[in-house]
Amino acid sequence: MVKREFSIVSNQLNPRPIGPIQNDLLAALPADELALLLPHLEFVHLPFDKELYAYGSKLTHVYFPTTAIVALLYVLADGGVTEIGVIGHEGLVGISTLMGESALGTAMVQSAGHAYRMKASVLRDVCSHGGKLQQLLMRYTQALFAQMAQNSVCGRHYSIDQQLSRWLLDRLDRLPSNELKVTQEMIANMLGVRRESVTEAAGKLQQEGLIQYRRGNITVLDREGLEMHAGECYRVAKHEFDLMLSSGAVR
């Protein structure tokens, strides 16, 4: 069982409107294809800490987040957790259902919000007929794999402050503000490092004027500088997602 000891809360002064088009994948579909999906989309609230599925479990549903953020986790036998990916309004939770019926990781809601749920069997049936959705999900799978690969590379070859920079940017891309409420313990768990290392890394970023950190609140002061500091650790995966959603890539 995954340790349940962390959460992300954003300062949602201007939350994204609710609706299918607030998920980027659904928004990229032609009107006729979206119309076919609408009867199968169920609007649901995803509370913090909800486990959508565990490794090896049967995937009965997929989720198109609108405001929720879901972490993809690898859970060790001793209960340790490492984040291998993150999904927000740009993606789909449960994409592995197109390759099999079993989950390849654990999906845990990291920031409460909303999503559209659909039966996995419906998604497989729709994609079996081709069309833009199938093309888009193939590109999304490539982008998600790029994110997972980049996370692995960053964990081996980049400093902890660069990893922290990437982790923060990944959340900001999926939140409506530049402020997060998050504990050092959570970040340490997700990055698979010691809490003291996160404290040191956050202090370095604050000294450089990139973030402000106090009492569990992190505010990004210089996003461009944070992106430069993260370097390839963030840029490569971000490019894949941008390419996926560009008009030339999906139409």
C-alpha positions as a Markdown table, in Angstrom:
| # | Residue | x | y | z |
|---|---|---|---|---|
| 1 | Met | 0.0 | 0.0 | 0.0 |
| 2 | Val | 1.3 | 3.5 | -0.9 |
| 3 | Lys | 2.2 | 5.8 | 2.0 |
| 4 | Arg | -0.4 | 8.5 | 2.2 |
| 5 | Glu | 1.3 | 11.5 | 3.7 |
| 6 | Phe | 1.5 | 14.2 | 1.1 |
| 7 | Ser | -0.6 | 16.6 | -1.0 |
| 8 | Ile | -0.4 | 19.5 | -3.3 |
| 9 | Val | -2.7 | 22.5 | -3.0 |
| 10 | Ser | -2.6 | 25.3 | -5.5 |
| 11 | Asn | -3.7 | 28.9 | -5.1 |
| 12 | Gln | -6.6 | 28.6 | -7.6 |
| 13 | Leu | -7.6 | 32.2 | -8.0 |
| 14 | Asn | -8.5 | 31.5 | -11.6 |
| 15 | Pro | -9.3 | 27.8 | -11.9 |
| 16 | Arg | -9.7 | 26.2 | -15.3 |
| 17 | Pro | -13.3 | 26.0 | -16.4 |
| 18 | Ile | -14.9 | 22.6 | -16.1 |
| 19 | Gly | -15.7 | 20.7 | -19.3 |
| 20 | Pro | -14.4 | 18.1 | -21.7 |
| 21 | Ile | -12.4 | 20.7 | -23.7 |
| 22 | Gln | -10.5 | 21.6 | -20.6 |
| 23 | Asn | -8.6 | 18.4 | -21.1 |
| 24 | Asp | -6.1 | 19.0 | -23.9 |
| 25 | Leu | -6.5 | 15.6 | -25.5 |
| 26 | Leu | -10.2 | 16.0 | -25.8 |
| 27 | Ala | -9.9 | 19.6 | -26.9 |
| 28 | Ala | -7.6 | 18.5 | -29.8 |
| 29 | Leu | -10.2 | 16.2 | -31.2 |
| 30 | Pro | -12.4 | 17.1 | -34.2 |
| 31 | Ala | -16.0 | 18.0 | -33.2 |
| 32 | Asp | -17.5 | 14.8 | -34.7 |
| 33 | Glu | -15.1 | 12.5 | -32.8 |
| 34 | Leu | -15.6 | 14.4 | -29.5 |
| 35 | Ala | -19.4 | 14.1 | -30.0 |
| 36 | Leu | -19.0 | 10.3 | -30.2 |
| 37 | Leu | -17.2 | 10.2 | -26.9 |
| 38 | Leu | -19.5 | 12.6 | -24.9 |
| 39 | Pro | -22.1 | 10.0 | -24.0 |
| 40 | His | -19.4 | 7.8 | -22.5 |
| 41 | Leu | -17.7 | 10.6 | -20.4 |
| 42 | Glu | -18.6 | 10.7 | -16.8 |
| 43 | Phe | -17.6 | 13.9 | -14.8 |
| 44 | Val | -16.1 | 12.8 | -11.5 |
| 45 | His | -14.3 | 14.4 | -8.6 |
| 46 | Leu | -10.9 | 12.9 | -7.7 |
| 47 | Pro | -10.1 | 13.5 | -4.1 |
| 48 | Phe | -6.6 | 13.8 | -2.8 |
| 49 | Asp | -4.9 | 10.5 | -2.1 |
| 50 | Lys | -7.4 | 8.4 | -4.1 |
| 51 | Glu | -5.7 | 5.4 | -5.7 |
| 52 | Leu | -7.1 | 5.1 | -9.2 |
| 53 | Tyr | -5.4 | 1.8 | -9.8 |
| 54 | Ala | -2.4 | -0.2 | -8.5 |
| 55 | Tyr | 0.4 | -2.0 | -10.3 |
| 56 | Gly | -0.9 | -5.1 | -12.0 |
| 57 | Ser | -4.6 | -4.4 | -11.4 |
| 58 | Lys | -7.1 | -4.6 | -14.2 |
| 59 | Leu | -7.8 | -1.3 | -15.9 |
| 60 | Thr | -11.6 | -0.9 | -16.0 |
| 61 | His | -11.6 | 2.9 | -16.5 |
| 62 | Val | -9.4 | 5.7 | -17.9 |
| 63 | Tyr | -9.4 | 9.3 | -16.8 |
| 64 | Phe | -9.1 | 12.6 | -18.7 |
| 65 | Pro | -8.1 | 15.1 | -15.9 |
| 66 | Thr | -9.3 | 18.7 | -16.1 |
| 67 | Thr | -8.1 | 20.1 | -12.8 |
| 68 | Ala | -6.7 | 17.1 | -10.9 |
| 69 | Ile | -3.1 | 16.0 | -11.0 |
| 70 | Val | -2.3 | 12.3 | -10.9 |
| 71 | Ala | 1.2 | 10.9 | -10.1 |
| 72 | Leu | 2.3 | 7.6 | -11.6 |
| 73 | Leu | 4.3 | 5.8 | -8.9 |
| 74 | Tyr | 6.6 | 2.8 | -8.5 |
| 75 | Val | 6.1 | 1.3 | -5.1 |
| 76 | Leu | 8.9 | -0.8 | -3.6 |
| 77 | Ala | 8.3 | -3.9 | -1.5 |
| 78 | Asp | 9.3 | -2.0 | 1.6 |
| 79 | Gly | 6.7 | 0.7 | 1.0 |
| 80 | Gly | 9.1 | 3.2 | -0.6 |
| 81 | Val | 7.7 | 5.3 | -3.4 |
| 82 | Thr | 9.3 | 6.9 | -6.4 |
| 83 | Glu | 7.4 | 9.1 | -8.9 |
| 84 | Ile | 7.9 | 8.0 | -12.5 |
| 85 | Gly | 5.5 | 10.3 | -14.2 |
| 86 | Val | 2.8 | 13.0 | -13.7 |
| 87 | Ile | -0.5 | 13.6 | -15.5 |
| 88 | Gly | -2.7 | 16.6 | -15.5 |
| 89 | His | -5.0 | 18.4 | -18.0 |
| 90 | Glu | -2.7 | 17.5 | -20.8 |
| 91 | Gly | -3.2 | 13.8 | -20.7 |
| 92 | Leu | -4.9 | 10.5 | -20.0 |
| 93 | Val | -4.6 | 8.3 | -16.9 |
| 94 | Gly | -4.6 | 4.6 | -17.9 |
| 95 | Ile | -3.0 | 4.8 | -21.4 |
| 96 | Ser | -1.5 | 1.4 | -20.9 |
| 97 | Thr | -5.0 | -0.1 | -21.5 |
| 98 | Leu | -4.3 | 0.2 | -25.2 |
| 99 | Met | -1.4 | -2.2 | -24.8 |
| 100 | Gly | -3.0 | -4.6 | -22.3 |
| 101 | Glu | -5.6 | -4.7 | -19.5 |
| 102 | Ser | -3.1 | -4.5 | -16.6 |
| 103 | Ala | -1.7 | -1.4 | -15.0 |
| 104 | Leu | 2.1 | -0.8 | -15.4 |
| 105 | Gly | 2.3 | 1.3 | -12.3 |
| 106 | Thr | 0.3 | 2.9 | -9.5 |
| 107 | Ala | -1.8 | 6.0 | -10.1 |
| 108 | Met | -2.4 | 8.2 | -7.1 |
| 109 | Val | -4.3 | 11.6 | -7.0 |
| 110 | Gln | -1.7 | 14.1 | -5.9 |
| 111 | Ser | -3.8 | 17.2 | -6.2 |
| 112 | Ala | -7.6 | 17.0 | -5.8 |
| 113 | Gly | -9.7 | 18.1 | -8.7 |
| 114 | His | -11.9 | 16.9 | -11.5 |
| 115 | Ala | -11.7 | 14.5 | -14.5 |
| 116 | Tyr | -13.8 | 12.8 | -17.1 |
| 117 | Arg | -13.9 | 9.0 | -16.6 |
| 118 | Met | -14.6 | 6.5 | -19.4 |
| 119 | Lys | -14.7 | 2.8 | -19.5 |
| 120 | Ala | -11.4 | 1.4 | -20.8 |
| 121 | Ser | -13.3 | -1.0 | -23.1 |
| 122 | Val | -14.9 | 2.0 | -24.8 |
| 123 | Leu | -11.5 | 3.7 | -25.4 |
| 124 | Arg | -10.1 | 0.5 | -26.9 |
| 125 | Asp | -13.1 | 0.1 | -29.1 |
| 126 | Val | -13.0 | 3.7 | -30.4 |
| 127 | Cys | -9.3 | 3.5 | -31.0 |
| 128 | Ser | -9.6 | 0.2 | -32.9 |
| 129 | His | -11.5 | 2.1 | -35.6 |
| 130 | Gly | -8.6 | 4.6 | -36.2 |
| 131 | Gly | -9.2 | 8.3 | -36.4 |
| 132 | Lys | -7.7 | 11.3 | -34.7 |
| 133 | Leu | -8.1 | 10.0 | -31.2 |
| 134 | Gln | -6.0 | 6.9 | -32.0 |
| 135 | Gln | -3.3 | 9.1 | -33.6 |
| 136 | Leu | -3.3 | 11.6 | -30.7 |
| 137 | Leu | -3.0 | 8.8 | -28.1 |
| 138 | Met | -0.1 | 7.3 | -29.9 |
| 139 | Arg | 1.7 | 10.6 | -29.8 |
| 140 | Tyr | 0.7 | 11.1 | -26.1 |
| 141 | Thr | 2.2 | 7.7 | -25.3 |
| 142 | Gln | 5.4 | 8.7 | -26.9 |
| 143 | Ala | 5.4 | 12.0 | -24.9 |
| 144 | Leu | 4.7 | 10.1 | -21.6 |
| 145 | Phe | 7.4 | 7.6 | -22.2 |
| 146 | Ala | 9.8 | 10.6 | -22.9 |
| 147 | Gln | 8.8 | 12.0 | -19.6 |
| 148 | Met | 9.4 | 8.8 | -17.8 |
| 149 | Ala | 12.8 | 8.3 | -19.5 |
| 150 | Gln | 13.8 | 11.9 | -18.7 |
| 151 | Asn | 12.9 | 11.4 | -15.0 |
| 152 | Ser | 15.1 | 8.3 | -14.9 |
| 153 | Val | 18.0 | 10.2 | -16.6 |
| 154 | Cys | 17.6 | 13.2 | -14.3 |
| 155 | Gly | 17.7 | 10.9 | -11.2 |
| 156 | Arg | 21.2 | 9.6 | -12.3 |
| 157 | His | 22.9 | 12.5 | -13.9 |
| 158 | Tyr | 21.4 | 15.8 | -12.6 |
| 159 | Ser | 21.8 | 17.5 | -9.2 |
| 160 | Ile | 19.0 | 17.4 | -6.7 |
| 161 | Asp | 18.3 | 21.1 | -7.2 |
| 162 | Gln | 17.9 | 20.5 | -10.9 |
| 163 | Gln | 15.6 | 17.6 | -10.2 |
| 164 | Leu | 13.6 | 19.8 | -7.8 |
| 165 | Ser | 13.4 | 22.5 | -10.5 |
| 166 | Arg | 12.0 | 20.0 | -13.0 |
| 167 | Trp | 9.5 | 18.7 | -10.4 |
| 168 | Leu | 8.2 | 22.1 | -9.6 |
| 169 | Leu | 7.9 | 23.0 | -13.3 |
| 170 | Asp | 6.0 | 19.8 | -14.0 |
| 171 | Arg | 3.4 | 20.9 | -11.4 |
| 172 | Leu | 3.2 | 24.5 | -12.5 |
| 173 | Asp | 2.4 | 23.3 | -16.1 |
| 174 | Arg | -0.7 | 21.6 | -14.6 |
| 175 | Leu | -1.8 | 24.3 | -12.1 |
| 176 | Pro | -3.4 | 27.7 | -12.6 |
| 177 | Ser | -0.9 | 29.7 | -10.4 |
| 178 | Asn | 2.8 | 29.9 | -9.6 |
| 179 | Glu | 2.3 | 28.9 | -5.9 |
| 180 | Leu | 2.3 | 25.4 | -4.4 |
| 181 | Lys | 1.7 | 24.2 | -0.9 |
| 182 | Val | 3.9 | 21.1 | -0.5 |
| 183 | Thr | 6.0 | 19.5 | 2.2 |
| 184 | Gln | 9.7 | 18.7 | 1.8 |
| 185 | Glu | 8.8 | 15.1 | 2.9 |
| 186 | Met | 6.5 | 14.8 | -0.1 |
| 187 | Ile | 9.2 | 16.0 | -2.5 |
| 188 | Ala | 11.8 | 13.7 | -1.0 |
| 189 | Asn | 9.5 | 10.7 | -1.4 |
| 190 | Met | 8.7 | 11.5 | -5.0 |
| 191 | Leu | 12.3 | 12.2 | -6.0 |
| 192 | Gly | 13.6 | 9.2 | -4.0 |
| 193 | Val | 16.1 | 11.3 | -2.0 |
| 194 | Arg | 16.7 | 12.3 | 1.6 |
| 195 | Arg | 14.6 | 15.1 | 3.1 |
| 196 | Glu | 17.8 | 17.0 | 4.1 |
| 197 | Ser | 18.8 | 17.0 | 0.4 |
| 198 | Val | 15.6 | 18.7 | -0.6 |
| 199 | Thr | 16.0 | 21.3 | 2.2 |
| 200 | Glu | 19.5 | 22.1 | 0.8 |
| 201 | Ala | 18.3 | 22.2 | -2.8 |
| 202 | Ala | 15.3 | 24.4 | -2.0 |
| 203 | Gly | 17.6 | 26.8 | -0.1 |
| 204 | Lys | 19.9 | 27.0 | -3.1 |
| 205 | Leu | 17.0 | 27.9 | -5.5 |
| 206 | Gln | 15.8 | 30.5 | -3.0 |
| 207 | Gln | 19.2 | 32.1 | -2.7 |
| 208 | Glu | 19.4 | 32.4 | -6.5 |
| 209 | Gly | 16.0 | 34.2 | -6.5 |
| 210 | Leu | 14.2 | 31.5 | -8.4 |
| 211 | Ile | 11.7 | 30.5 | -5.7 |
| 212 | Gln | 10.4 | 31.6 | -2.3 |
| 213 | Tyr | 10.0 | 28.9 | 0.3 |
| 214 | Arg | 8.4 | 29.2 | 3.7 |
| 215 | Arg | 6.4 | 27.0 | 5.9 |
| 216 | Gly | 5.5 | 24.5 | 3.2 |
| 217 | Asn | 4.6 | 27.1 | 0.6 |
| 218 | Ile | 6.7 | 27.4 | -2.6 |
| 219 | Thr | 6.2 | 30.4 | -4.9 |
| 220 | Val | 8.1 | 30.5 | -8.2 |
| 221 | Leu | 9.5 | 34.0 | -8.6 |
| 222 | Asp | 11.5 | 33.4 | -11.9 |
| 223 | Arg | 10.0 | 30.7 | -14.1 |
| 224 | Glu | 12.4 | 31.4 | -17.0 |
| 225 | Gly | 15.3 | 31.1 | -14.6 |
| 226 | Leu | 14.0 | 27.9 | -13.1 |
| 227 | Glu | 13.6 | 26.4 | -16.6 |
| 228 | Met | 17.2 | 27.4 | -17.4 |
| 229 | His | 18.4 | 25.9 | -14.2 |
| 230 | Ala | 16.5 | 22.6 | -14.8 |
| 231 | Gly | 18.0 | 22.4 | -18.4 |
| 232 | Glu | 17.4 | 19.2 | -20.3 |
| 233 | Cys | 16.0 | 17.6 | -17.2 |
| 234 | Tyr | 12.8 | 19.5 | -17.9 |
| 235 | Arg | 13.0 | 20.7 | -21.5 |
| 236 | Val | 13.1 | 17.4 | -23.4 |
| 237 | Ala | 9.8 | 16.0 | -22.0 |
| 238 | Lys | 8.1 | 19.5 | -22.3 |
| 239 | His | 9.0 | 19.6 | -25.9 |
| 240 | Glu | 7.4 | 16.3 | -26.6 |
| 241 | Phe | 4.1 | 17.4 | -25.0 |
| 242 | Asp | 4.2 | 20.7 | -26.9 |
| 243 | Leu | 4.8 | 18.8 | -30.1 |
| 244 | Met | 1.9 | 16.4 | -29.4 |
| 245 | Leu | -0.6 | 19.2 | -29.0 |
| 246 | Ser | 0.7 | 21.4 | -31.9 |
| 247 | Ser | -1.7 | 21.7 | -34.8 |
| 248 | Gly | 0.8 | 20.1 | -37.1 |
| 249 | Ala | 1.2 | 17.1 | -35.0 |
| 250 | Val | -2.5 | 16.1 | -34.5 |
| 251 | Arg | -4.2 | 17.2 | -37.7 |
